[in-house]
Amino acid sequence: MNQNGSLKDLWIGIGITIGIYLAGLVILLAAAYLFFIYLIVAVLALLIIPAVSFAKGKKRLAQGALIGLGLNILLFTACFGIIISGLGGG
């Protein structure tokens, strides 16, 4: 294994962040009133995971978490756009 970590760590980082997104969907479907609490916790987790991973020297895990963060941002904005466009009437 090289000093940056393995490719498996990259996929673990992506998986963790996608898991956080999927947990939000489950929370939204099960108990919508908890969604804003989840949103705050998710944003903190998605920012802290890469920072801690880089600090511990697990660069591949941090890179995977950053890729997953980008996917989360894209998914959240796409869903928000669909909801807002549906509220426009018509």
Buried (B, 14 or more C-beta within 10 A) or exposed (E): EEEBBEEEBBBBBBEBBBEBBEBBEEBBEEEEEEBEEBBEBBBEBBEEBBEEBBEEEBBBBBBBBBBBBEBBEEBBEEBEEEEEEEEEEE
